[in-house]
Amino acid sequence: MALCFFIGALVLSANMSEPSSAVTRDQSTTNNTSDSELPAHMPNDNYALGEYYFIQNTDSADRYDLQKAKYYFLEAIKENPTQHNKAFYNVGRIDLVKSRFVSAIYHFEKQQEYFGDDIPNVYYMLGLTYGFFALETDSQQHWQLAEENFIRFMEYSPESAWPRVDLAWVYFSQGKYEAMLPILEKGLEHNPEQAWLLNTYGLALLNTGDKEAARQAFLRAQQAYKKLTVGDWQQAYVENDPQSWNRNFELFGDIIESNLFLASQE
């Protein structure tokens, strides 16, 4: 049965054919940015320039450039590693999007070394990183670290849907379908119309033999999806290329429809 899954707040780069060296620690500081490309009002601030190329909305999508963003964040770290409490965190996010998992883990751990739990989301990002890394390595240690980091993040944000969706993805990827149910059911108490939770809950139900309940969950997911906009997708997947927002938003709708079809078969 070909079930379709779409995890929470991240979609990896479409270029998954990078060599294995892509997941080694990437400390490259090559910069191809011309000053003439920058608006006149931009401050002479490496961290601000990193955000300029990384954090986008629908009106600034054309300047999204992960290589330039990473360069400027690393330059800011070189100047003063403690001046900006999200510089290491943002480099880790970029590495994760580019599937450079070892480098992402390195920078997230540096974030924790310098700033502790100032940015609790670092646990969420470590959960995602170890989860995607485990898909490559099939390492039980990586799966366990993904689980531990999502659970730790839930201590800071117990009502958030995202760590529950993604912890369920970790269990799903290991065939631990029963373990998905209580995690998702607790999430649905706080977010009963959250499309990602509902789609994932449908997958858990389908794989534990409750086909009719799964169909109902997918129907609810479909209705919840219809209330979403590309703007909602942008907020959920802010790290990703803005050019992918429309395409992936539509893909998520197709995934729910496909799962509903599977659950409706006799």
N, C-alpha and C positions, 0 to 999 in steps of 0.2 A: 504494500500500500504506500503510495508516494505522498506522504504528508508534507505540507508546506509550512515553514516556520519563518517568522520575521521577528528578530529580537528587538529589544528596547531601543535605547538611545544611541545607536551607532550602526552605520553600514560601512564595511571596509571598502577600501579603494577597489575599483573594478579591475585594476591591474594586479592580479594575483599570481602572475607568472614570473615575478621577480626571483632571482637566484637566492639560495639560502643565505648568502651574505647580507641580504636585505634585513635580516633580523639580528645582525650583530650591532654592537653599540656604534651608532652613527654620530660622530662628533665633527662632521664636516662643517666648515664655515665658509664655503664658497658662496660669493654673493654676485649675482648678475643684475642687480638693481641699478638703474640709472636714476640719479637725483631728479632728472627732468620728468620722470614718471609721477613724482609725488606732488600733491597739491601744495600750494604756497603756504597754507596755514598749518601744515604738519610741523609739530615740534621736533627739535633735534633730540629725540628720545628713542632709544632702540626698542624699549618695551612697547611704547605706543605704536611704533612702526610694525612690530610683530603683530599687534592686535589689528592694525590697519589691513594687513594681508590675510588675517585668519578669521576674525569675527565678522561675519557678513549678514546682510539682510537682502531682501529682494531688490533693493535699489543700488546695492554695491557689489553684486555678484561677480562682476567682470574683473574685480581686483583680487579675487581669491587665489592665493599662491602659497602653497604649503612650504616650498623650499625657501622663499623669501621670509615668510613668517618665522620659520625655525631659525634661520640665520640671525634675525634681529633679536629673538628671544635669547639665543645663546650668547649674543654680544652683550645683552643686558646682564646676563648671569656673570659673564667675564668681568664686567665693570664692578658689579657688587651683587653677590649671590643672595643677599638678604634684603635688597631694596624692594623687590616686588614679590609678593607672596604667592603669585600664580605663574611665575616664569617657568620653573621646573615642571609644574603641572601642565602648562600649555604645550611645552615641548613633548611631554609624554603623550598628550592627546594627539598631537600631530603624528608621532611615531606609531601610535595605535592605528590611526586611520590608514597609514601607509603599510600596515602589517609588519612593522619592525618591533616585534614583541619584546625582545631582550632590551633594546634601547628604551622602549616605553617603560618597562619595569624599572630600569636603572633610574630614569628621571622621576618617576612617581616615588620611588624610595628616597631619592634625594629631596624631593618635596617634603616628605615626612621627616627626614633627618634635620632639615633646616626649620621647618614650620610646624611640626607635629600634626595636630588635627585641626589646624586653622581652616583647611579646606576639606571637610569630611568627604566630599565627592571623590577624593583620591582613592578611597576604598572601593567605590563603585567602578572607577576606571581600572583599578587593579583586578577587580572581578572580571570585567570584560576582557582585559588583556590575557589573564591566565586562562579564561575560557576559550578564547580564540587560539591561544597557543596550544592548549590541550587538544584541540581538533587536529593540529598538525602532529603533535608528539604522542598523543594517546597516553600521556603520562598521568598516572593516578595522583601524583603529587600536584600537578598543575590543576587537575579537576578539583582537588581538595582546597587548594589556595583560592581558586575562583569562588567556591562555595563560602569559604571563611570570610573573604572580603565582602561579598554581597551581604552576608549576615551581619557583619560589622557595620556596614553602611545602614542597614535597616534599624540599627540601634539609634542612629542619628535621625533617620527619616522613616519612622515606622508606618506612616500612611502612604508613602510614595508607591506608585504602581511599578516603577521601572525596575528596582532591584528584585521584585518578586517575579516579574516577567523573565528577567535574565537568569535568576537562580533556577527558575523552572526550566529554562533552556539548558542549563548545565545538567540538570537531572534528566531531561529529555534526551540529550546527546549521549547519555550513559545508559539509556533504557530504564531509568528509575521513574516509571510513570506514576506509581502510587505516591511517591514523595512529592510530586508536583501539586497534588490536589490541595492539601492544607495550606500550602504557601499561597496558592492562587485564590482559594476561597477567602482567606483572611484579607487579601488585597481587594477582592470584590466587595467586601463589607464596606470599605472606604471609597471604592471607585467602581460602582456597579455598572457604569456605562462606558468603561474604558476599553476601547476596541482591542488593544494589544492583550490585555488581561483576558478578555473574553475569547479571543482566538486561541490563545495558549491553553486556556481552560478546556476549550473544545478538544484540543489535541490530547490533553491528559485524559479526558473522559473517553475519547474514542479508543485510546490505547489501553484503557482499563476495562473495556467491554461495554460501556454504557453508551450505545450508539445514539439513542433517542435524546438523551441529555446532551450529548455532544452536538447533535443537530440544532438543538435549541440554543446552545451557547454560540454556535456559529451564526445563527439567525440574529441573535442579539449583537454579535460582533459586526455583522453586516449593517444593521441599523445604526450602530454607534459610528461606524466608518462614514456613513452617509452624512453625518453631522460635522465631520472634520473638514478642514480646509488645508490648502497647501501651506498657509501660514502656521497652522498647528504642526504640520510636518516639519517646517523650518525650525520651530522651537524645540522639537524633539530631537532633531538631527543636525544641530547647529554646527557641529564639527565638519560635516560633509560638504562636498562640492555643491554650491547652490545650483549648478546646472543639472544636478541629479534629483533635486527635490520633486519636481513635477513627475518625472518618470517613476521614481520609487514610491511616491504617494499612490499613483495608479497601480503599481505592482502590488502594493499591500492590499488594495481592494480586490485584485485578481486572486491573490492568495486566499483571502477569506472565502471568496466565491468557490474556489477549487476545493477547499476543505469542506465547505457546506455540501458540495456535490458528492464528495466521498462519503460523508456521513449520511447522505440520503439514499445511498445505494442499498439494495436488498442483499 
